[in-house]
Amino acid sequence: MQIEVGCADTLGATLTSEGVNFALASQHSEAVDLCLFTPDGEVQLRLPGRSGAIWHGFVPGLEAGARYGYRVHGPWAPESGHRFNPAKLLIDPYARALDQPVIWQPTLAQGKSNPDAQDSATDMAKSVVCETQLPEWQRPAHRWRDSVIYEAHPKGLSMLHPDIPEALRGTWAGLASDPVLAHLGRLGVTAIELLPTCAFLDDKFLVEKDLRNYWGYQPIGFFAPEPRYGGPDPRGEFRDMVRRFHNVGIEVILDVVFNHTGEGDARGPLLSLRGIDNASYYRLGDRGAYINETGTGNTLDLSNPLALRLVMDCLRHWVLEMGVDGFRFDLAATLARGASGAVEANAPFLSAIAQDPVLSKVKLIAEPWDIGPGGYFLGGFPHPFTEWNDRFRDDTRRFWRGDSCMAGDLARRVAGSAEVFDHDGRCASASVNFITAHDGFTLQDLVSYNEKHNEANGEGNRDGHNANFSQALPDRGAQDARKRALLATLILSQGVPMLLAGDEFGNSQGGNNNAYAQDNPIGWLHWPNADEALIAFTARLIALRTAYPVLRQRRFLHALTRAQDGMRDMIWRLCSGDEPMPHDWGNPDLRCIGVEIRGAAEGPAEEAGDRAAYLIFNAGGACEAHLPAGAWERVLDSADPDGAALPMTDASTCLAAQSLQVFIQSLPQEPS
C-alpha cells in the first residue's frame, strides 16, 4: 500500500472516490502510524503530513469497510502529562464504526512506571472506514412545552418483550419494533431518551467480577454506535431505528457522555485519547495527575480546542448523519468548566453550542452537576438548555411519603421551580421533571423498599444512593395509590415530564438502585408482568396534559393579575377554599393543598387555552376540599383511575387518602 500527504480539512477517515483520507489531532506527538488490517495482517503506514496539531495522509484505492487504528509515537512522561506508547493500537476518536465491542483485556493496560510493552492489536477493536451520508430527515420537532420524554435503555427495553422476535431483542431493530412503537403511541410520549448508544468499554473492574457495563457510561468511541446492539451494519440499523420513531411522531434523544472516557485514571487502559495526546484531551493537575471531577478517574478538558472540536463534531454527526433530535448531557457541569476549572454559564462548550447553527436548534438537556468544586449548577445553564431537576424528584417523593413541612416545596415544583429557572428569559419548560430515572429506584421499588438492595453489584451494597426518600408500603392497594399520585404529579406539573421506562407498568429491579452492571433480568424490563391498569392510567394522564394547554405553559406563573379577566394566573388554596397564609405554609401537618391555574399573566391570552384547571394534592388521610367559585368538571381522580369525567354539582369534593384530583373549568353553555 502507498500513502500520500492528504489533507487536514476533516478529522477521521474520509472516504472519497479515489481512496481514504486519514487525519488525527495530536499536538504533542512526534509521529503517527496508520495501521491497516488486511487478511494478511497489519500494515503500518507513517502519516506523512502535519498541519499544526493535525497529522494526515491519503491511501489511494482504499474502500469502505477497511479496518484501521493508530500507533502514536512520543514521550512516556506521565509527570508531564504524556503517555505515548506505540505498542498500543488506538481507536480513532472519529471512527464512525467499530468492528467489535471494547472489552478489557490485560494487553490493553498502559503500564505504571514504564509503558506496557504488550502489543494490544489482537484484543483491540478496530476502527472501520465508513461512507459519509447526510440523509434528509423528517423530524417530528415537538415544542418543549408539548414534550413528554420516555427514558429507556436501548437493549433492556426489548429483551423480555414476548411479542418481539428473539432475534431482534436487544438490538436497534428491537428497540423500534412494532410492539414498542405501539406501546409508546398508546402512552402518548413525544420523545424517547436513550441511555448511551455510542461504543463503550466493559472495564476491568466489572469483567473480573463477570459483570458487564450495562448502562454504557464508559465511552470509548464517540461517533460509533455500540456494536453489541447491532448486526452487520450498525450505522444503517441505527438510522432505520431513528426513522421508525420519526414516522410515528417520536423524537430520539441520546444520553451522551463527554465529561470523561472509559480510559479511567492512571491505572486504566490505553485505548484512544490517552495514547493520542493525553495532555490535550484530559484535565491534568500537579505532575500530570488526572483531575477527577466526574468520579470515574478522568475529566475531558473542553477548554482545549482539540477536545472541544471533537465534541462539537461528534454532536453534529449524530444530528446530521444519524438523525437524532437532541441530547442529554451526563454530568454537564463538567462540560461547563472553563480553563480555570470553575463552572461558568459562558464556558467554551456552552458558548460554542449557543452559536452553532445546527446544535442550537436541537433539544439540549443538562444533568446540571458533577462532584467537583461548585459542581451543583442547577438553574445555571443558559438557553437553549433545559435541565434535569432533582429537586422535583426529591420534594415530590417526600411530600407523598408524608414528610412534614413539604407542602410549600411541592408547590414550587408543581409551578415549574420558578425560583430556580425563571431568569434570563428562560421558559417554564427549562425544568425537566422526573420522579425516577435509570439511576435510582424504579417507581415500583420506591413504594416497595425502605433501603437499597444492590448486593448483585458485588460491592457489599455500598454503591448507589442512600437518600432515596422511599417507603415500603404494606399492600398492593397502598402501593398503587402512591404510584398513581406520583405519576399524576409528574405529568401534570409545569415543566417537561420525563418518565422512566417501565414505571408505567410497575417494573421492579428488586430494590437495586444502581443497576449499571446488571445486563440481565435485574436491569431489563419485565413486560410479561406489566400492569395494564397502570399503563391505561399513565396514558390518561398524558392525554389530559395534551388536551389542556393550561397544564403545560411556556411562561412561569407568579400569581399576577391577568389583563383579560382580572384573575390571578395561579392561586393556592387550603381544603377550606381559603388561600394559605405564611403560617399555613409552615404548618408541618399540612398534607393537602390545591392550586388554581390560568394562563400566565405575562403571556398571550391564547397561549394557555381558554379553560382554567384546579388540582388538589392530598398526601394525608381522606378529607373534603372546597372548590373555587365557578363551574367545574372533575376529569381525574387518582383514587378512581377508570372513573369518567364528572360535572361538579357541589361546591366541595371528597378526596381519598394519597390521591390527586383534577378539575377543568366548564365551558359556558351555548344558547339554544
Phi, psi and omega in degrees: 000147178249155176226138178249177186295320182067202183215166184258009190299315185234125179285152182098197178258115184250116182277131173236178179291344184252351182157206184229131174263133179245135178216131184226131181269118180207102186291322192255001182282164180255336177193156180227128175257125170277128182248117179254137184249118182241171176303338181268357179124198184269133175245124180256128179233122178289126177295122188274342186253148172218130176231101186064237180272000188255124174264141186208158177194158182236129180251106180295144174080352180287144187238171175301145181096347178298139180258139186207171173196185180231149165239123188247129183260142178171186184286146167262097184216073184306325181294340176256004177093005185253131182225047180287141180202097184291356173288344184257126173284132187246140175286134173295120180298344178260009182299130180281343180203153172241151185276352179195163175296156179262113184233135183306133170222151181304331181292347180275354181298147182269338186102166181249264179289334178232155179294140179290132187269355181291135176283126186265000190299323182298321185266343186277138172298145180259142172288152184235131176291128181233152174284134177283128180231137177234078183292163169277128182248130174263096189268142177296322174055055175288143173293153180303316185295339180264001190273143169227119188261143179239107182273128186214156174270134185296338178259310188296338180298325189250351191299325184247016182281119186292339183265002177260128178307140184304323182295339182263346184295136180080009182244171175301322180293320178294325180299321181253031179286165183302317180298321179292315180299320180295319181295313180294325176295320177297319179294319183096018178289155183252346182210144172251127179254116188261132170304165192316130182250349180275164186300134183225169184260135162276104190279162185307315183306321181274318181302320181291343175258010181060037175243173181228157177279085187291313184293325177094018182273042172225070189293146177218349177219087192297330184267346191260128172299142180303122185300329187288349179264359185233179177254222182291340181230073185299327179292314178296321179293323177296314180297322177297321178299314180299316180299320181295320175295316180299322183297337178252017173082021182249127177279158179243120179245133181257135170279113185244148186239098178244011178274336180204178173231172180286002179284346173065206184270201184296346178263358185279178183284167177248105192237323187203264189300324180301318181275343179280312178187079184306318185288339179272325189266339183244150174280125184237149178250213182300134177054036174075012180291143180286129170283128188240079178266006182248347183079009183242004175110333179213168180220126176293145183257090182280003170276350176271132183301326181293315179292319179296319179296319178304313182292316181295317178298321181295315180298317178296325177301313183292329178283308189279318183270325187255349169087007185288161189251357180171181186218145167250121186266113178295136180043057188291342176300327177298322180289341181264014177270131178273194183298331179283347184094351179281149176283126186224139178291342178246031177300157184307317182294315182294322178293321179297318178299315186299328183262356184283125185291342177265307190284334179290349183256355180264173179283129184233121183236125179259134162273102200274050178201161163212189185260006181278177179299132182066024189280350176271106192239027181303128180087355186266353183278140183278163168304139013263022181283144161254172185220142168298129184251094180288340176293324176299313179304307187288316182292321179292318176300315184290322178299310183287340174286343179095016177298151182283155175060036183252356183297318179294321178293320177298318181302318179296321182289318179299327182276007176095012179054052183298328181295343179262318193251345186276080176202156175056034175076014180287155183263166178297338178282004176294337180268117171268108184274141175208148174263321180222159175213180180305327183267099182132187178293149164285170179298318180297318180290333178298331180254007184243342186225141172274332182228157176290157177223082186256026185304326183295344180282349177074023180240025177064026180063020179274340183277166177085163182290145174261333181270082184263342182051043181258175179201126176281106181274152195285337185210170184298321181297315180294321178297315181296321179297316179295317180298316180296320180295319179294315179298318181295319178297317180300309190281336185257002176278158174293146187113192182249118180280141173238123182256129175284130180306131180098338179296332181287351177227017172083030181293138180238148171250021178064028179087002176282118181254018178208063189277034185297335184249011188256075175275070187195183183303340175299315184267349180272159180279135184266074180302321182300338181260017187299137176273101184296326180294322180290324176300313181297321179294317179298317178297323179295319178299314181294323177296322176297313180301320181290322186287330187239103182302336181298338181273358183214065187276156180276329184254157179284155180252127184229029179058033177271154182280132180276136181293328188286333182221003179071009179264151174283150187281342177210128180226123176270144183222145171279174178300332178290346185095346179285156174281140182291141173269168181307321181290335176292317179298330179273001181289115183295344183260005180288113184242351183230127181214142179241157179221131177259124187237131170234177178300144183303136182297332185269000183251171175300143184300325185280352187291329186247018177080182187246014183229129178283162178232151173227122181244136178238126181250116183239099178269001180259208178280179180302142182203172176248140180228137178277145179266155173297162178299146178122181181261128185230152175237125178280117184256351179202135169227111185295341176281347178227072192298337180262000185296142180283162175300144188223116173297136184271125178259346179252164180272005180218169180220151177261129180249134173287162175300146176052057182217163179227137175237147181235131179238142177241137180299130180287141177284147177300145177289134176289139178297141182282000000 
